[in-house]
């Protein structure tokens, strides 16, 4: 998936690189904005699309990540 995004998506939509694309379009940067409800994410550690770590869980008191 990352190879496809690097060769097609990034070039087609004007992103700097695949990491810029994932950061800009992903939701990981929004975790700290979760503040009025509880959010539970169940993610596989080797998920090729969703890149979350236990450090992301520390960004909000309302965000819970299970790997």
N, C-alpha and C positions, 0 to 999 in steps of 0.2 A: 504494500500500500504506500509506504513512504517513497519507494522508487517511482511509482506512478505519479504521486503528488509532486515529487521533485521534477519529473520530466514534463508533466502535462499541466497540472493545476497551477503550479507556481508561475510557469511561463505564460499561461493563458490569461491569468488574472493579475499579473504585474507585481507579484510578491518578490521580495528580495531573495528569499530562499525558503526551503521547506519549513524550517523552524519559525521564520517570520509568519508563514501561512498558518501553522498550527497555533501559534500564540495569538494572532489576530482573530482567527475564526473559532478558536476553542473557548471553552467555558472555564478553564482552570483559573484564569485571571479574575474571574468574577466571584470566586468562592468567598472572599472576604466580605462581599456585599450581602451574603445570606445572613439575615439578622432577625427575622420575625417568625420563623418557622423552623422546623427541624428537617434536615435533608439527609437522607441515607443513600450512599452510593455503594454498590457492590460491583467491584472491578477486578478483573483478572490481572495479576502482576505482569503478565506478558502480553496484555492487550495491545495490538499494533495501532489502535486508533486513540484510545483514551489513555493518556499519560498522566497518571496521578501517583503520588507517593504519600507516605504517612506525614511528611512535612506539610502537604496541602491541608491536611486535617487541622493543623494548628492555626490556620488562617481565620477560623470562625468558631465560636462556641456552639454554633447550631449545625455544624457540618460533621458528619460521621462517615468515615471511609473504612470499608472492609475489603481487604485484599485476600 
